[in-house]
Amino acid sequence: MMLFTFPVINTQIGTKAFDLQTFGYSFTVAESILNNLDDPTTALYLFPQLTVLDLFYPFLLALFLSSFLFRLLEILEVKNKITSVLLFAPFLAMLFDYSENICIILLITKSIKVSESIVLLSSTFTVLKGILTSIAWLAILVFSMNWLKQKFVKPHRLG
């Protein structure tokens, strides 16, 4: 995606594609993106980007993040309500990613009138996807550092 489809899409629209706008986008930005999309780029955005690659990627990323985090928590013997929520966060991010994709498909195919509300909804899905994915990566980083500390830092003995 980052090597083929997104570079082509980003070049055509003159900015990052909807999916890559980490902090969301305004109605004006959405209109600009939609106005700069030509038919071949729209076709590329639809297939393979949204209907193939971005169908598998969110699920595989959620599975990877949750499994990695699960394994770290198991090794560290950490179990509480917060860690249970952390394990679910990647799958919630996946749902927001799929919701974002549906909105983008509706926008770029002009199946729905471009309005402030649909852009706000789509942008919100994008931001929530990013926040939840970042939380999962941050948790992996923190728990990995804890594991490395346990594994390689020997406690100092007094006396």
HUPE-V787093 format. One record per pair of residues at least 6 apart in sequence whose ideal C-beta (glycine too) atoms are under 8 Angstrom apart, sorted by sequence separation. I is the first residue (numbers start at 0). J is the second residue. D is the distance in Angstrom with one decimal. If there is no record, write none. Layout:
i=I j=J d=D
i=I j=J d=D
//
This chain:
i=9 j=15 d=5.7
i=72 j=78 d=7.0
i=104 j=110 d=7.4
i=105 j=111 d=4.3
i=111 j=117 d=5.9
i=9 j=16 d=5.9
i=17 j=24 d=6.7
i=106 j=113 d=6.2
i=8 j=16 d=4.7
i=20 j=28 d=7.3
i=24 j=32 d=7.6
i=36 j=44 d=7.1
i=9 j=19 d=7.4
i=72 j=82 d=5.2
i=5 j=16 d=5.9
i=106 j=117 d=6.8
i=17 j=29 d=7.4
i=105 j=117 d=7.0
i=106 j=118 d=7.7
i=5 j=18 d=7.9
i=72 j=85 d=8.0
i=5 j=19 d=6.6
i=14 j=28 d=7.1
i=72 j=86 d=7.6
i=17 j=32 d=6.5
i=102 j=117 d=6.3
i=106 j=121 d=6.7
i=16 j=32 d=7.5
i=14 j=31 d=7.2
i=68 j=85 d=6.0
i=69 j=86 d=5.8
i=13 j=31 d=7.6
i=14 j=32 d=6.6
i=68 j=86 d=5.9
i=102 j=120 d=6.1
i=103 j=121 d=6.4
i=12 j=31 d=7.6
i=102 j=121 d=3.5
i=12 j=32 d=4.9
i=65 j=86 d=5.3
i=68 j=89 d=7.7
i=13 j=35 d=5.6
i=65 j=87 d=7.7
i=99 j=121 d=6.0
i=102 j=124 d=6.3
i=12 j=35 d=4.3
i=65 j=88 d=8.0
i=11 j=35 d=6.3
i=12 j=36 d=6.1
i=64 j=88 d=7.9
i=65 j=89 d=4.7
i=11 j=36 d=6.6
i=64 j=89 d=3.9
i=65 j=90 d=6.5
i=99 j=124 d=3.8
i=11 j=37 d=6.3
i=63 j=89 d=8.0
i=98 j=124 d=4.6
i=99 j=125 d=5.1
i=62 j=89 d=7.7
i=12 j=40 d=7.3
i=16 j=44 d=7.1
i=61 j=89 d=3.9
i=96 j=124 d=7.6
i=11 j=40 d=4.1
i=60 j=89 d=6.8
i=61 j=90 d=4.8
i=95 j=124 d=4.8
i=99 j=128 d=6.0
i=95 j=125 d=7.9
i=61 j=92 d=6.5
i=8 j=40 d=5.8
i=60 j=92 d=7.9
i=61 j=93 d=4.0
i=95 j=127 d=4.5
i=96 j=128 d=4.7
i=7 j=40 d=6.7
i=60 j=93 d=7.2
i=95 j=128 d=4.1
i=8 j=43 d=6.5
i=18 j=53 d=7.0
i=57 j=92 d=7.4
i=58 j=93 d=5.9
i=92 j=127 d=7.5
i=7 j=43 d=6.0
i=8 j=44 d=5.5
i=57 j=93 d=4.2
i=92 j=128 d=5.1
i=95 j=131 d=6.7
i=4 j=43 d=6.0
i=57 j=96 d=4.0
i=92 j=131 d=3.6
i=4 j=44 d=7.5
i=8 j=48 d=7.0
i=56 j=96 d=8.0
i=57 j=97 d=6.2
i=91 j=131 d=5.4
i=92 j=132 d=4.6
i=89 j=131 d=7.0
i=4 j=47 d=6.7
i=5 j=48 d=7.5
i=53 j=96 d=7.3
i=88 j=131 d=4.8
i=89 j=132 d=6.9
i=92 j=135 d=6.9
i=4 j=48 d=4.4
i=54 j=100 d=7.9
i=88 j=134 d=5.3
i=89 j=135 d=4.7
i=53 j=100 d=5.5
i=88 j=135 d=5.0
i=0 j=48 d=6.7
i=4 j=52 d=6.7
i=85 j=134 d=7.2
i=85 j=135 d=6.9
i=88 j=138 d=7.7
i=49 j=100 d=5.3
i=0 j=52 d=5.1
i=0 j=53 d=7.4
i=85 j=138 d=4.9
i=49 j=103 d=6.3
i=50 j=104 d=7.8
i=49 j=104 d=5.8
i=0 j=56 d=6.9
i=44 j=103 d=7.7
i=45 j=104 d=6.8
i=45 j=107 d=6.9
i=44 j=107 d=5.7
i=45 j=108 d=7.1
i=77 j=142 d=7.4
i=41 j=107 d=5.4
i=41 j=108 d=7.5
i=68 j=135 d=6.5
i=75 j=142 d=6.2
i=64 j=132 d=7.4
i=71 j=139 d=6.7
i=65 j=135 d=7.5
i=68 j=138 d=5.8
i=72 j=142 d=6.6
i=75 j=145 d=6.0
i=36 j=107 d=6.1
i=64 j=135 d=4.4
i=68 j=139 d=5.6
i=71 j=142 d=4.2
i=75 j=146 d=5.9
i=60 j=132 d=7.3
i=64 j=136 d=7.1
i=67 j=139 d=5.7
i=71 j=143 d=6.3
i=74 j=146 d=6.0
i=33 j=106 d=6.3
i=33 j=107 d=6.7
i=68 j=142 d=6.9
i=75 j=149 d=7.1
i=64 j=139 d=6.8
i=71 j=146 d=6.1
i=29 j=106 d=6.9
i=33 j=113 d=6.4
i=18 j=99 d=6.8
i=17 j=99 d=7.3
i=18 j=100 d=7.7
i=30 j=113 d=6.6
i=29 j=113 d=6.7
i=18 j=103 d=6.9
i=17 j=103 d=4.9
i=26 j=113 d=7.9
i=17 j=106 d=7.6
i=26 j=115 d=5.1
i=29 j=118 d=4.4
i=26 j=118 d=4.7
i=29 j=121 d=7.5
i=25 j=118 d=7.3
i=26 j=119 d=7.7
i=29 j=122 d=7.6
i=24 j=118 d=7.1
i=25 j=122 d=7.6
i=24 j=122 d=5.1
i=23 j=122 d=3.8
i=23 j=123 d=7.0
i=24 j=125 d=7.3
i=20 j=122 d=7.4
i=23 j=125 d=5.6
i=23 j=126 d=4.6
i=17 j=121 d=6.7
i=21 j=125 d=7.5
i=22 j=126 d=6.6
i=20 j=125 d=5.9
i=21 j=126 d=7.6
i=18 j=125 d=6.9
i=22 j=129 d=7.7
i=17 j=125 d=6.7
i=21 j=129 d=4.9
//
